[in-house]
């Protein structure tokens, strides 16, 4: 998606002008944007003040960094060679006891179920 020519603070200022009663057509003409873009901005930023927009920007950057870290850790888990755990036998002649704790890391939707004893 193409990057906006306006910063989030400028967008918040333009949205504030609309709240003060300036016609949206005049705001769009002065900012050189279409009314559709203006309404998309309004939907995205709502009633945030410029300080709130700056905070939102910081949280979005932090979220992107955390997502990148999770992807890096997942890739590291997949690269590690898996060692099969030796089979342990229970009482005489019983089937081997399977242990799940300490096995390779479980990831996915039901990871909490697979990692429980």
Chimera marker file (.cmm) of the C-alpha trace (Angstrom):
<marker_set name="trace">
<marker id="1" x="0.000" y="0.000" z="0.000" r="1" g="1" b="0" radius="0.5"/>
<marker id="2" x="1.242" y="3.469" z="-0.835" r="1" g="1" b="0" radius="0.5"/>
<marker id="3" x="2.468" y="5.609" z="2.005" r="1" g="1" b="0" radius="0.5"/>
<marker id="4" x="0.467" y="8.724" z="2.859" r="1" g="1" b="0" radius="0.5"/>
<marker id="5" x="1.800" y="12.181" z="2.058" r="1" g="1" b="0" radius="0.5"/>
<marker id="6" x="0.393" y="13.397" z="5.385" r="1" g="1" b="0" radius="0.5"/>
<marker id="7" x="1.697" y="12.494" z="8.822" r="1" g="1" b="0" radius="0.5"/>
<marker id="8" x="-0.662" y="11.109" z="11.424" r="1" g="1" b="0" radius="0.5"/>
<marker id="9" x="-0.436" y="14.382" z="13.361" r="1" g="1" b="0" radius="0.5"/>
<marker id="10" x="-1.527" y="16.330" z="10.272" r="1" g="1" b="0" radius="0.5"/>
<marker id="11" x="-4.392" y="13.901" z="9.753" r="1" g="1" b="0" radius="0.5"/>
<marker id="12" x="-5.469" y="14.351" z="13.384" r="1" g="1" b="0" radius="0.5"/>
<marker id="13" x="-5.398" y="18.127" z="12.881" r="1" g="1" b="0" radius="0.5"/>
<marker id="14" x="-7.597" y="17.831" z="9.767" r="1" g="1" b="0" radius="0.5"/>
<marker id="15" x="-10.048" y="15.589" z="11.629" r="1" g="1" b="0" radius="0.5"/>
<marker id="16" x="-10.144" y="18.155" z="14.434" r="1" g="1" b="0" radius="0.5"/>
<marker id="17" x="-11.025" y="20.863" z="11.937" r="1" g="1" b="0" radius="0.5"/>
<marker id="18" x="-14.008" y="18.794" z="10.800" r="1" g="1" b="0" radius="0.5"/>
<marker id="19" x="-15.131" y="18.459" z="14.425" r="1" g="1" b="0" radius="0.5"/>
<marker id="20" x="-14.955" y="22.257" z="14.778" r="1" g="1" b="0" radius="0.5"/>
<marker id="21" x="-17.467" y="22.603" z="11.933" r="1" g="1" b="0" radius="0.5"/>
<marker id="22" x="-15.380" y="23.288" z="8.839" r="1" g="1" b="0" radius="0.5"/>
<marker id="23" x="-16.980" y="21.614" z="5.793" r="1" g="1" b="0" radius="0.5"/>
<marker id="24" x="-15.329" y="18.356" z="4.807" r="1" g="1" b="0" radius="0.5"/>
<marker id="25" x="-15.222" y="19.388" z="1.146" r="1" g="1" b="0" radius="0.5"/>
<marker id="26" x="-13.131" y="22.461" z="2.084" r="1" g="1" b="0" radius="0.5"/>
<marker id="27" x="-10.769" y="20.364" z="4.215" r="1" g="1" b="0" radius="0.5"/>
<marker id="28" x="-10.324" y="17.803" z="1.423" r="1" g="1" b="0" radius="0.5"/>
<marker id="29" x="-9.649" y="20.539" z="-1.129" r="1" g="1" b="0" radius="0.5"/>
<marker id="30" x="-7.027" y="22.228" z="1.037" r="1" g="1" b="0" radius="0.5"/>
<marker id="31" x="-5.298" y="18.911" z="1.880" r="1" g="1" b="0" radius="0.5"/>
<marker id="32" x="-5.535" y="17.625" z="-1.726" r="1" g="1" b="0" radius="0.5"/>
<marker id="33" x="-7.272" y="14.385" z="-0.726" r="1" g="1" b="0" radius="0.5"/>
<marker id="34" x="-10.546" y="12.780" z="-1.729" r="1" g="1" b="0" radius="0.5"/>
<marker id="35" x="-13.515" y="12.627" z="0.651" r="1" g="1" b="0" radius="0.5"/>
<marker id="36" x="-13.121" y="8.826" z="0.676" r="1" g="1" b="0" radius="0.5"/>
<marker id="37" x="-9.601" y="9.212" z="2.036" r="1" g="1" b="0" radius="0.5"/>
<marker id="38" x="-10.843" y="11.653" z="4.665" r="1" g="1" b="0" radius="0.5"/>
<marker id="39" x="-13.529" y="9.237" z="5.858" r="1" g="1" b="0" radius="0.5"/>
<marker id="40" x="-10.985" y="6.379" z="5.916" r="1" g="1" b="0" radius="0.5"/>
<marker id="41" x="-8.771" y="8.537" z="8.132" r="1" g="1" b="0" radius="0.5"/>
<marker id="42" x="-11.739" y="9.264" z="10.385" r="1" g="1" b="0" radius="0.5"/>
<marker id="43" x="-12.531" y="5.563" z="10.686" r="1" g="1" b="0" radius="0.5"/>
<marker id="44" x="-8.888" y="4.718" z="11.462" r="1" g="1" b="0" radius="0.5"/>
<marker id="45" x="-8.052" y="7.507" z="13.908" r="1" g="1" b="0" radius="0.5"/>
<marker id="46" x="-11.521" y="8.360" z="15.230" r="1" g="1" b="0" radius="0.5"/>
<marker id="47" x="-11.420" y="11.009" z="17.898" r="1" g="1" b="0" radius="0.5"/>
<marker id="48" x="-7.743" y="10.713" z="18.799" r="1" g="1" b="0" radius="0.5"/>
<marker id="49" x="-5.858" y="13.847" z="19.653" r="1" g="1" b="0" radius="0.5"/>
<marker id="50" x="-2.329" y="14.372" z="18.208" r="1" g="1" b="0" radius="0.5"/>
<marker id="51" x="-0.779" y="12.992" z="21.432" r="1" g="1" b="0" radius="0.5"/>
<marker id="52" x="-2.936" y="9.874" z="21.116" r="1" g="1" b="0" radius="0.5"/>
<marker id="53" x="-1.863" y="9.489" z="17.507" r="1" g="1" b="0" radius="0.5"/>
<marker id="54" x="1.790" y="9.623" z="18.553" r="1" g="1" b="0" radius="0.5"/>
<marker id="55" x="1.121" y="6.953" z="21.191" r="1" g="1" b="0" radius="0.5"/>
<marker id="56" x="-0.692" y="4.810" z="18.615" r="1" g="1" b="0" radius="0.5"/>
<marker id="57" x="2.302" y="5.122" z="16.298" r="1" g="1" b="0" radius="0.5"/>
<marker id="58" x="4.643" y="4.000" z="19.088" r="1" g="1" b="0" radius="0.5"/>
<marker id="59" x="2.437" y="1.013" z="19.944" r="1" g="1" b="0" radius="0.5"/>
<marker id="60" x="2.239" y="-0.028" z="16.278" r="1" g="1" b="0" radius="0.5"/>
<marker id="61" x="6.043" y="0.083" z="15.969" r="1" g="1" b="0" radius="0.5"/>
<marker id="62" x="6.441" y="-1.925" z="19.181" r="1" g="1" b="0" radius="0.5"/>
<marker id="63" x="3.901" y="-4.465" z="17.917" r="1" g="1" b="0" radius="0.5"/>
<marker id="64" x="5.799" y="-4.857" z="14.641" r="1" g="1" b="0" radius="0.5"/>
<marker id="65" x="9.057" y="-5.403" z="16.567" r="1" g="1" b="0" radius="0.5"/>
<marker id="66" x="7.430" y="-8.055" z="18.756" r="1" g="1" b="0" radius="0.5"/>
<marker id="67" x="5.957" y="-9.834" z="15.735" r="1" g="1" b="0" radius="0.5"/>
<marker id="68" x="9.410" y="-9.908" z="14.119" r="1" g="1" b="0" radius="0.5"/>
<marker id="69" x="10.900" y="-11.340" z="17.327" r="1" g="1" b="0" radius="0.5"/>
<marker id="70" x="8.231" y="-14.066" z="17.464" r="1" g="1" b="0" radius="0.5"/>
<marker id="71" x="8.941" y="-14.982" z="13.843" r="1" g="1" b="0" radius="0.5"/>
<marker id="72" x="12.670" y="-15.137" z="14.574" r="1" g="1" b="0" radius="0.5"/>
<marker id="73" x="12.094" y="-17.406" z="17.593" r="1" g="1" b="0" radius="0.5"/>
<marker id="74" x="9.748" y="-19.690" z="15.628" r="1" g="1" b="0" radius="0.5"/>
<marker id="75" x="12.333" y="-20.017" z="12.880" r="1" g="1" b="0" radius="0.5"/>
<marker id="76" x="14.992" y="-20.857" z="15.484" r="1" g="1" b="0" radius="0.5"/>
<marker id="77" x="12.747" y="-23.568" z="16.964" r="1" g="1" b="0" radius="0.5"/>
<marker id="78" x="12.158" y="-25.132" z="13.571" r="1" g="1" b="0" radius="0.5"/>
<marker id="79" x="15.881" y="-25.200" z="12.734" r="1" g="1" b="0" radius="0.5"/>
<marker id="80" x="16.912" y="-27.043" z="15.906" r="1" g="1" b="0" radius="0.5"/>
<marker id="81" x="17.326" y="-30.773" z="15.326" r="1" g="1" b="0" radius="0.5"/>
<marker id="82" x="14.760" y="-32.753" z="17.259" r="1" g="1" b="0" radius="0.5"/>
<marker id="83" x="16.070" y="-35.517" z="19.491" r="1" g="1" b="0" radius="0.5"/>
<marker id="84" x="13.752" y="-38.462" z="19.984" r="1" g="1" b="0" radius="0.5"/>
<marker id="85" x="13.247" y="-39.118" z="23.670" r="1" g="1" b="0" radius="0.5"/>
<marker id="86" x="14.144" y="-42.656" z="24.724" r="1" g="1" b="0" radius="0.5"/>
<marker id="87" x="11.086" y="-44.846" z="25.268" r="1" g="1" b="0" radius="0.5"/>
<marker id="88" x="10.461" y="-45.639" z="28.901" r="1" g="1" b="0" radius="0.5"/>
<marker id="89" x="8.704" y="-48.737" z="29.987" r="1" g="1" b="0" radius="0.5"/>
<marker id="90" x="6.253" y="-48.934" z="32.813" r="1" g="1" b="0" radius="0.5"/>
<marker id="91" x="5.472" y="-52.034" z="34.862" r="1" g="1" b="0" radius="0.5"/>
<marker id="92" x="6.500" y="-55.401" z="33.456" r="1" g="1" b="0" radius="0.5"/>
<marker id="93" x="5.333" y="-55.819" z="29.877" r="1" g="1" b="0" radius="0.5"/>
<marker id="94" x="3.264" y="-52.628" z="29.813" r="1" g="1" b="0" radius="0.5"/>
<marker id="95" x="3.303" y="-50.239" z="26.899" r="1" g="1" b="0" radius="0.5"/>
<marker id="96" x="6.009" y="-47.572" z="26.908" r="1" g="1" b="0" radius="0.5"/>
<marker id="97" x="5.220" y="-44.475" z="28.946" r="1" g="1" b="0" radius="0.5"/>
<marker id="98" x="5.272" y="-41.404" z="26.726" r="1" g="1" b="0" radius="0.5"/>
<marker id="99" x="6.474" y="-38.220" z="28.291" r="1" g="1" b="0" radius="0.5"/>
<marker id="100" x="5.555" y="-34.865" z="26.836" r="1" g="1" b="0" radius="0.5"/>
<marker id="101" x="7.258" y="-32.443" z="29.170" r="1" g="1" b="0" radius="0.5"/>
<marker id="102" x="10.758" y="-31.507" z="28.110" r="1" g="1" b="0" radius="0.5"/>
<marker id="103" x="10.083" y="-32.572" z="24.542" r="1" g="1" b="0" radius="0.5"/>
<marker id="104" x="10.539" y="-30.125" z="21.701" r="1" g="1" b="0" radius="0.5"/>
<marker id="105" x="8.544" y="-26.936" z="22.038" r="1" g="1" b="0" radius="0.5"/>
<marker id="106" x="4.895" y="-27.128" z="21.061" r="1" g="1" b="0" radius="0.5"/>
<marker id="107" x="3.506" y="-24.284" z="19.004" r="1" g="1" b="0" radius="0.5"/>
<marker id="108" x="0.114" y="-23.848" z="17.464" r="1" g="1" b="0" radius="0.5"/>
<marker id="109" x="-3.513" y="-23.673" z="18.374" r="1" g="1" b="0" radius="0.5"/>
<marker id="110" x="-3.539" y="-26.593" z="20.834" r="1" g="1" b="0" radius="0.5"/>
<marker id="111" x="-0.036" y="-26.192" z="22.242" r="1" g="1" b="0" radius="0.5"/>
<marker id="112" x="-1.315" y="-25.998" z="25.821" r="1" g="1" b="0" radius="0.5"/>
<marker id="113" x="-3.040" y="-29.388" z="25.402" r="1" g="1" b="0" radius="0.5"/>
<marker id="114" x="0.002" y="-31.125" z="23.913" r="1" g="1" b="0" radius="0.5"/>
<marker id="115" x="2.396" y="-29.864" z="26.564" r="1" g="1" b="0" radius="0.5"/>
<marker id="116" x="0.348" y="-31.088" z="29.553" r="1" g="1" b="0" radius="0.5"/>
<marker id="117" x="1.101" y="-34.399" z="31.240" r="1" g="1" b="0" radius="0.5"/>
<link id1="1" id2="2" r="1" g="1" b="0" radius="0.2"/>
<link id1="2" id2="3" r="1" g="1" b="0" radius="0.2"/>
<link id1="3" id2="4" r="1" g="1" b="0" radius="0.2"/>
<link id1="4" id2="5" r="1" g="1" b="0" radius="0.2"/>
<link id1="5" id2="6" r="1" g="1" b="0" radius="0.2"/>
<link id1="6" id2="7" r="1" g="1" b="0" radius="0.2"/>
<link id1="7" id2="8" r="1" g="1" b="0" radius="0.2"/>
<link id1="8" id2="9" r="1" g="1" b="0" radius="0.2"/>
<link id1="9" id2="10" r="1" g="1" b="0" radius="0.2"/>
<link id1="10" id2="11" r="1" g="1" b="0" radius="0.2"/>
<link id1="11" id2="12" r="1" g="1" b="0" radius="0.2"/>
<link id1="12" id2="13" r="1" g="1" b="0" radius="0.2"/>
<link id1="13" id2="14" r="1" g="1" b="0" radius="0.2"/>
<link id1="14" id2="15" r="1" g="1" b="0" radius="0.2"/>
<link id1="15" id2="16" r="1" g="1" b="0" radius="0.2"/>
<link id1="16" id2="17" r="1" g="1" b="0" radius="0.2"/>
<link id1="17" id2="18" r="1" g="1" b="0" radius="0.2"/>
<link id1="18" id2="19" r="1" g="1" b="0" radius="0.2"/>
<link id1="19" id2="20" r="1" g="1" b="0" radius="0.2"/>
<link id1="20" id2="21" r="1" g="1" b="0" radius="0.2"/>
<link id1="21" id2="22" r="1" g="1" b="0" radius="0.2"/>
<link id1="22" id2="23" r="1" g="1" b="0" radius="0.2"/>
<link id1="23" id2="24" r="1" g="1" b="0" radius="0.2"/>
<link id1="24" id2="25" r="1" g="1" b="0" radius="0.2"/>
<link id1="25" id2="26" r="1" g="1" b="0" radius="0.2"/>
<link id1="26" id2="27" r="1" g="1" b="0" radius="0.2"/>
<link id1="27" id2="28" r="1" g="1" b="0" radius="0.2"/>
<link id1="28" id2="29" r="1" g="1" b="0" radius="0.2"/>
<link id1="29" id2="30" r="1" g="1" b="0" radius="0.2"/>
<link id1="30" id2="31" r="1" g="1" b="0" radius="0.2"/>
<link id1="31" id2="32" r="1" g="1" b="0" radius="0.2"/>
<link id1="32" id2="33" r="1" g="1" b="0" radius="0.2"/>
<link id1="33" id2="34" r="1" g="1" b="0" radius="0.2"/>
<link id1="34" id2="35" r="1" g="1" b="0" radius="0.2"/>
<link id1="35" id2="36" r="1" g="1" b="0" radius="0.2"/>
<link id1="36" id2="37" r="1" g="1" b="0" radius="0.2"/>
<link id1="37" id2="38" r="1" g="1" b="0" radius="0.2"/>
<link id1="38" id2="39" r="1" g="1" b="0" radius="0.2"/>
<link id1="39" id2="40" r="1" g="1" b="0" radius="0.2"/>
<link id1="40" id2="41" r="1" g="1" b="0" radius="0.2"/>
<link id1="41" id2="42" r="1" g="1" b="0" radius="0.2"/>
<link id1="42" id2="43" r="1" g="1" b="0" radius="0.2"/>
<link id1="43" id2="44" r="1" g="1" b="0" radius="0.2"/>
<link id1="44" id2="45" r="1" g="1" b="0" radius="0.2"/>
<link id1="45" id2="46" r="1" g="1" b="0" radius="0.2"/>
<link id1="46" id2="47" r="1" g="1" b="0" radius="0.2"/>
<link id1="47" id2="48" r="1" g="1" b="0" radius="0.2"/>
<link id1="48" id2="49" r="1" g="1" b="0" radius="0.2"/>
<link id1="49" id2="50" r="1" g="1" b="0" radius="0.2"/>
<link id1="50" id2="51" r="1" g="1" b="0" radius="0.2"/>
<link id1="51" id2="52" r="1" g="1" b="0" radius="0.2"/>
<link id1="52" id2="53" r="1" g="1" b="0" radius="0.2"/>
<link id1="53" id2="54" r="1" g="1" b="0" radius="0.2"/>
<link id1="54" id2="55" r="1" g="1" b="0" radius="0.2"/>
<link id1="55" id2="56" r="1" g="1" b="0" radius="0.2"/>
<link id1="56" id2="57" r="1" g="1" b="0" radius="0.2"/>
<link id1="57" id2="58" r="1" g="1" b="0" radius="0.2"/>
<link id1="58" id2="59" r="1" g="1" b="0" radius="0.2"/>
<link id1="59" id2="60" r="1" g="1" b="0" radius="0.2"/>
<link id1="60" id2="61" r="1" g="1" b="0" radius="0.2"/>
<link id1="61" id2="62" r="1" g="1" b="0" radius="0.2"/>
<link id1="62" id2="63" r="1" g="1" b="0" radius="0.2"/>
<link id1="63" id2="64" r="1" g="1" b="0" radius="0.2"/>
<link id1="64" id2="65" r="1" g="1" b="0" radius="0.2"/>
<link id1="65" id2="66" r="1" g="1" b="0" radius="0.2"/>
<link id1="66" id2="67" r="1" g="1" b="0" radius="0.2"/>
<link id1="67" id2="68" r="1" g="1" b="0" radius="0.2"/>
<link id1="68" id2="69" r="1" g="1" b="0" radius="0.2"/>
<link id1="69" id2="70" r="1" g="1" b="0" radius="0.2"/>
<link id1="70" id2="71" r="1" g="1" b="0" radius="0.2"/>
<link id1="71" id2="72" r="1" g="1" b="0" radius="0.2"/>
<link id1="72" id2="73" r="1" g="1" b="0" radius="0.2"/>
<link id1="73" id2="74" r="1" g="1" b="0" radius="0.2"/>
<link id1="74" id2="75" r="1" g="1" b="0" radius="0.2"/>
<link id1="75" id2="76" r="1" g="1" b="0" radius="0.2"/>
<link id1="76" id2="77" r="1" g="1" b="0" radius="0.2"/>
<link id1="77" id2="78" r="1" g="1" b="0" radius="0.2"/>
<link id1="78" id2="79" r="1" g="1" b="0" radius="0.2"/>
<link id1="79" id2="80" r="1" g="1" b="0" radius="0.2"/>
<link id1="80" id2="81" r="1" g="1" b="0" radius="0.2"/>
<link id1="81" id2="82" r="1" g="1" b="0" radius="0.2"/>
<link id1="82" id2="83" r="1" g="1" b="0" radius="0.2"/>
<link id1="83" id2="84" r="1" g="1" b="0" radius="0.2"/>
<link id1="84" id2="85" r="1" g="1" b="0" radius="0.2"/>
<link id1="85" id2="86" r="1" g="1" b="0" radius="0.2"/>
<link id1="86" id2="87" r="1" g="1" b="0" radius="0.2"/>
<link id1="87" id2="88" r="1" g="1" b="0" radius="0.2"/>
<link id1="88" id2="89" r="1" g="1" b="0" radius="0.2"/>
<link id1="89" id2="90" r="1" g="1" b="0" radius="0.2"/>
<link id1="90" id2="91" r="1" g="1" b="0" radius="0.2"/>
<link id1="91" id2="92" r="1" g="1" b="0" radius="0.2"/>
<link id1="92" id2="93" r="1" g="1" b="0" radius="0.2"/>
<link id1="93" id2="94" r="1" g="1" b="0" radius="0.2"/>
<link id1="94" id2="95" r="1" g="1" b="0" radius="0.2"/>
<link id1="95" id2="96" r="1" g="1" b="0" radius="0.2"/>
<link id1="96" id2="97" r="1" g="1" b="0" radius="0.2"/>
<link id1="97" id2="98" r="1" g="1" b="0" radius="0.2"/>
<link id1="98" id2="99" r="1" g="1" b="0" radius="0.2"/>
<link id1="99" id2="100" r="1" g="1" b="0" radius="0.2"/>
<link id1="100" id2="101" r="1" g="1" b="0" radius="0.2"/>
<link id1="101" id2="102" r="1" g="1" b="0" radius="0.2"/>
<link id1="102" id2="103" r="1" g="1" b="0" radius="0.2"/>
<link id1="103" id2="104" r="1" g="1" b="0" radius="0.2"/>
<link id1="104" id2="105" r="1" g="1" b="0" radius="0.2"/>
<link id1="105" id2="106" r="1" g="1" b="0" radius="0.2"/>
<link id1="106" id2="107" r="1" g="1" b="0" radius="0.2"/>
<link id1="107" id2="108" r="1" g="1" b="0" radius="0.2"/>
<link id1="108" id2="109" r="1" g="1" b="0" radius="0.2"/>
<link id1="109" id2="110" r="1" g="1" b="0" radius="0.2"/>
<link id1="110" id2="111" r="1" g="1" b="0" radius="0.2"/>
<link id1="111" id2="112" r="1" g="1" b="0" radius="0.2"/>
<link id1="112" id2="113" r="1" g="1" b="0" radius="0.2"/>
<link id1="113" id2="114" r="1" g="1" b="0" radius="0.2"/>
<link id1="114" id2="115" r="1" g="1" b="0" radius="0.2"/>
<link id1="115" id2="116" r="1" g="1" b="0" radius="0.2"/>
<link id1="116" id2="117" r="1" g="1" b="0" radius="0.2"/>
</marker_set>
